[in-house]
Amino acid sequence: MAGLDIDTLKKAAETRNADTLIGLYADDARIRVVNKATPPGSPRIIEGQAAIADYLRDVYGRDMTHAIGQEVIGPDRLSYTEACEYPDGTNVLSASVLELDDDGKILSHLIVETWDE
């Protein structure tokens, strides 16, 4: 099984390169976002590469910084934290758990996030 290149993911996120990130997802991938507005009982579900592309272009098109850290890498799973900051000082922190397919593409992505209010 080919693994996901964490350095590619990290560089793309930190330089806000949504197109590179989109290419890391399988065609039938699914993202589940859990936060204050979309709690575990009603998470935001984003399915398919087209919807994921729209989501990633929105997130990484915003004027904010991204820093990936605390990576844990397994043969078919990857987890990490992502600390973000908007120019006004608002902070967002997320924890991600990725499940990879046999080609090393992201098949499922759980994001648990919180932000300054």
N, C-alpha and C positions, 0 to 999 in steps of 0.2 A: 504494500500500500504506500502510495506517495503521501507524504505529510504536507501540511500547510506550512509555508515559510513564514514564521512569526516576524522575521525582519521585514519582509515585504508588507505584511499587515501593519506593523508598527510604523514604518516609514510613511505608508499611504495615509494612515489615520493622522499622524502628527503633521503631515504636510497638506492635509485636507484634500487628498486625491481620491475623490469618490469613484472615478472610473476604474482605478486599480482595485479598490475594495469590491466593487460590483463583480469584477472578474473572479473573485475568490469564492463566490457563491455558486452552488449547483443550480441548474435551471428550476428545479422543484423545491428550492430551499424555503424555509419558514423562519421568520423572526417573531419572537414573543417578547413584548415589552411590558414590564411591571413597574409601576411607579404610583405616586399618590393619586393621579387622575385615572389610572388604569390598574386597579389592584389585582391581586392574584385570582380572584373570582371572576374578573372581567378584564383580562389582559388585552392589550392591543396586539392583534395578529396581523402580520404582513406576510403574504404568501406569493411565491413566484418571483422570478428574477426581475420582471418589469416593475412590480410594486416595490420590491426591495431597492431597485435602482432609484425610484422616486424618493423613497425614504432616505437613502444614503446621500443623495444629492442635496436634499433639504438639510440634513444634519451637518454635513461637511461643507455646505455652502454658506453656513452662518459664520459671522465674524467672531470666532472664538478659538482658543488654543486647545489642543488635545495632547495628553501625555499618557502613553500606555505603560503599565508597570505590573509587577507581581505576577508574571506569566507562569503558568503551570502547563507543561506540555506532555501529552500522552500520545499513544499511537493513533487513536481515533477521537481524541478530545483535546480541547485547549481551553484554558480559562485565563482571564486577565482582568485588571482594573483599568479604567480610563478616567482620568481627571481632566475636566474641562473648565475653562474660565472665559466668560464674556468680558468685553472691554470695560463694562461698568463694575466689574469685580464679582459678579454673580458666579458662583461655583456650581458645577454639576459633577457628581461622582457616580460611576456605574461599575457594576461587576458583570462580566459576560462569561457564559459557558457555551462553547461551540461543540457540536457533534459533526464529525467529518465523514464523508462518504469514502468509498474505496479509492477514489482518485485524489483524495486530499482536499476536495471542495467542501465548503461549509454547507451542511444539510439542514441543521437547525441551530439557532442562535437565541439563547435566552439572555435578555438584558434586564437587570434590576437596577433602577436608577433613583437617585434622590438629588435635590438641588436646593440652593438657598432660597428662602422665601422673602 
